[in-house]
Amino acid sequence: MYDVTVRRHALALVAQGRSLNSVSKQTGISRAALRSWQRRLLPVRPSAARCPVCAAPARPRVDGANYAYLLGLYLGDGCVSRLRRTCSLRIACADAWPGLIDECVRAVACVHPANKVFRVRRQGCVAVTAYNPHWPCLFPQHGPGRKHERTIELVGWQREIAGTHPWPLIRGLVHSDGSRVVNWTTRTVAGRRKRYEYPRYFFTNKSEGIRRICTDALDAVGVEWTLLSRAGEAINISIARRASVALMDAHVGPKY
């Protein structure tokens, strides 16, 4: 690997009108290397070559289903932080759901196979963490401050993945900021009081943008939902109709 000083010197000789063959003989640098330096002086960083977004900005080469699931987890419980020389992706997963932690680790590894994935112990949770300078490319929603205090929307290639893989996205959103609960009520039938139980799903997030991403995905798969208020804020998405709950059970299911 030649440093930039050597590359500039060799190209300066070529700029004097000398042939690639003569410069190659004088410096010991191959003509192929000289030609490549004429196209690009600086070497390509290995991390940039591995970035699925930088490598193909028009159509990023990412594992669509796993990325959609990881995107849902990131929007709910994730953050990207810029460090001195790299960036970190952290997804907070509650200790109560070890299966979810395993799924998160698997998704991170599939989206960026070159990365090592760490499980960092925190009080009551595990921060699934990976380091790469290109996490902001994969999650352009990152930024300073809390997500619900700024605009959150998907960019074009993310919308394409969300449209192709809506169920993994919904699953990731529910696994982060959602839940499956069993409600109950009583009715009098033939003079006797009977108890009835029925399952429903909730997704709760203060960000209007993230709620819209969720409802757009639900609309795409035919799941009916309603928006409920809590303490005067309409931040709860409820899925209670039997057919819609059956769809959610088939494709999402409870946390585990």
C-alpha positions in Angstrom: 0.0 0.0 0.0 1.5 3.3 -1.1 0.9 6.4 0.9 -0.5 9.6 -0.5 2.9 11.3 -0.8 4.2 8.5 -3.1 1.1 8.6 -5.2 1.3 12.4 -5.7 4.9 12.2 -6.6 4.3 9.5 -9.2 1.4 11.4 -10.7 3.5 14.6 -10.8 6.0 12.7 -13.0 3.2 11.6 -15.3 1.9 15.2 -15.4 5.4 16.3 -16.8 4.5 14.4 -19.9 6.4 11.2 -19.2 4.8 7.8 -20.2 3.4 5.5 -17.6 6.0 2.9 -18.7 8.9 5.2 -17.9 7.4 6.3 -14.5 6.8 2.7 -13.7 10.4 1.8 -14.4 11.8 4.7 -12.3 9.5 4.2 -9.3 8.8 0.5 -9.4 5.1 1.2 -9.3 3.0 -0.8 -11.7 1.3 0.9 -14.6 -2.1 -0.5 -13.4 -1.6 1.3 -10.1 -0.7 4.5 -11.8 -3.8 4.3 -14.0 -6.0 3.7 -10.9 -4.5 6.6 -9.1 -5.3 8.9 -12.1 -9.0 7.9 -11.5 -8.8 8.1 -7.7 -5.9 9.4 -5.7 -7.0 8.5 -2.2 -7.4 4.8 -1.2 -10.9 3.5 -0.5 -11.3 2.8 3.2 -12.3 -0.8 3.9 -15.2 0.4 6.0 -16.6 2.5 3.1 -16.3 -0.5 0.7 -18.4 -2.6 3.1 -21.1 0.0 3.5 -24.2 -1.2 1.6 -25.5 2.4 1.3 -22.3 4.2 0.2 -21.4 1.4 -2.2 -24.8 1.7 -4.0 -26.7 4.9 -3.1 -29.4 4.3 -5.7 -30.4 0.9 -4.4 -28.6 -0.1 -1.2 -27.6 -3.8 -0.9 -29.0 -4.7 2.5 -30.8 -7.8 3.8 -34.3 -6.3 3.4 -36.3 -8.4 5.9 -33.6 -8.3 8.6 -33.1 -4.6 8.0 -36.8 -3.9 8.2 -37.0 -5.7 11.6 -33.9 -3.9 12.9 -35.3 -0.5 11.7 -38.4 -1.2 13.8 -36.2 -1.9 16.8 -34.1 1.2 16.2 -37.1 3.5 15.8 -38.4 2.3 19.2 -35.4 1.6 21.4 -32.3 2.4 19.4 -29.8 5.2 18.9 -26.8 5.9 16.8 -23.9 7.9 18.4 -20.9 9.4 16.8 -17.7 8.6 18.5 -14.1 9.9 17.8 -13.3 7.5 15.0 -16.5 5.5 14.5 -20.2 5.3 15.3 -22.1 3.0 17.6 -25.5 1.4 17.2 -27.3 0.5 20.4 -30.6 -1.2 20.8 -31.9 -1.5 24.4 -33.6 -4.8 25.0 -35.3 -5.6 28.3 -34.0 -8.6 30.2 -37.5 -9.9 30.4 -37.4 -11.0 26.7 -34.2 -13.1 26.0 -35.6 -14.3 22.7 -35.9 -10.7 21.5 -32.3 -10.0 22.5 -31.2 -13.0 20.4 -33.3 -11.8 17.5 -31.8 -8.3 17.7 -28.3 -9.7 17.7 -29.1 -11.9 14.7 -30.6 -8.9 12.8 -27.6 -6.7 13.4 -25.2 -9.4 12.3 -27.2 -10.0 9.1 -27.4 -6.3 8.2 -23.7 -5.7 8.8 -22.0 -9.1 8.6 -18.5 -7.6 9.0 -19.4 -6.2 12.5 -18.9 -7.9 15.9 -22.1 -7.6 17.9 -21.8 -7.1 21.7 -24.3 -7.6 24.5 -23.6 -4.8 27.0 -25.2 -5.4 30.4 -27.3 -2.5 31.8 -29.6 -2.4 34.8 -32.7 -4.3 33.7 -31.7 -4.5 30.0 -29.0 -5.5 27.5 -27.7 -2.9 25.0 -27.1 -4.8 21.8 -24.2 -2.8 20.4 -22.1 -2.7 17.2 -19.5 -0.2 16.0 -19.2 1.0 12.4 -18.6 4.5 10.9 -21.5 3.9 8.5 -24.4 3.4 10.9 -25.7 6.9 10.1 -25.9 5.8 6.4 -28.1 2.9 7.4 -30.2 4.9 9.9 -30.5 8.5 8.5 -33.1 9.2 11.2 -30.3 9.7 13.7 -29.7 13.2 15.1 -29.4 15.2 18.3 -32.2 15.1 20.8 -35.1 12.8 21.4 -36.9 11.2 18.4 -40.3 12.6 19.3 -38.9 16.1 19.4 -37.8 16.1 15.8 -39.1 15.0 12.4 -38.8 11.3 11.7 -39.6 10.0 8.3 -38.2 7.3 6.0 -36.0 8.1 3.0 -36.7 6.6 -0.4 -34.8 3.4 -0.2 -36.1 2.7 3.3 -39.7 3.2 2.1 -39.0 0.7 -0.6 -37.8 -1.9 1.9 -40.8 -1.1 4.2 -43.2 -1.6 1.3 -41.6 -4.9 0.4 -41.2 -6.2 4.0 -44.0 -4.6 6.1 -44.4 -7.5 8.5 -40.7 -7.5 9.7 -41.0 -3.8 10.2 -44.2 -4.1 12.2 -42.7 -7.0 14.2 -39.6 -4.8 15.1 -41.8 -1.9 16.1 -44.0 -4.1 18.3 -41.0 -5.8 19.9 -39.6 -2.4 20.8 -42.5 -0.2 21.8 -45.5 -2.6 21.6 -47.2 -5.3 23.5 -49.7 -8.1 23.2 -52.2 -8.1 26.1 -55.3 -10.1 27.0 -58.3 -7.9 28.1 -61.4 -9.3 29.7 -65.0 -8.3 30.3 -68.1 -9.9 31.8 -71.5 -10.4 30.3 -74.8 -11.8 31.6 -75.9 -14.7 29.5 -79.1 -16.6 30.4 -79.0 -15.1 33.8 -75.4 -16.1 34.5 -72.4 -13.8 34.6 -69.7 -15.0 32.3 -66.2 -13.8 31.8 -64.8 -13.3 28.3 -61.1 -12.7 27.4 -59.8 -11.2 24.1 -56.3 -10.4 23.0 -55.2 -7.1 21.5 -52.0 -5.4 20.5 -50.7 -1.9 21.4 -48.0 0.2 20.0 -47.1 3.3 22.0 -44.7 6.0 20.8 -44.7 9.8 21.3 -43.3 10.5 17.9 -45.9 11.3 15.3 -43.5 10.3 12.5 -42.8 6.9 14.0 -46.6 6.3 14.6 -47.2 7.1 11.0 -44.5 4.6 9.9 -46.3 2.0 11.9 -49.8 2.8 10.7 -48.6 2.9 7.1 -47.2 -0.6 7.4 -50.4 -1.8 9.2 -52.5 -0.3 6.4 -50.3 -2.1 3.8 -51.1 -5.5 5.3 -54.8 -4.9 6.0 -54.6 -4.6 9.8 -57.3 -2.3 11.2 -56.2 0.0 14.0 -57.4 2.9 16.1 -55.6 5.7 17.8 -56.2 6.0 21.6 -55.4 8.9 24.0 -53.4 8.6 27.2 -53.3 11.5 29.5 -54.6 13.7 26.7 -52.0 12.5 24.2 -53.0 10.3 21.2 -49.9 8.1 21.3 -51.4 4.6 21.5 -52.2 2.5 18.4 -54.7 -0.2 19.3 -55.4 -3.4 17.3 -58.4 -5.1 18.7 -60.6 -6.5 15.9 -60.5 -10.3 15.8 -59.3 -10.7 12.2 -56.6 -8.1 12.6 -55.4 -9.7 15.9 -55.3 -13.0 14.1 -53.0 -11.5 11.4 -50.8 -10.0 14.1 -50.6 -13.3 15.9 -49.6 -15.1 12.7 -46.8 -12.6 11.7 -45.7 -10.9 14.9 -46.8 -12.7 18.1 -46.0 -11.7 21.7 -42.5 -10.9 22.9 -40.6 -13.8 24.3 
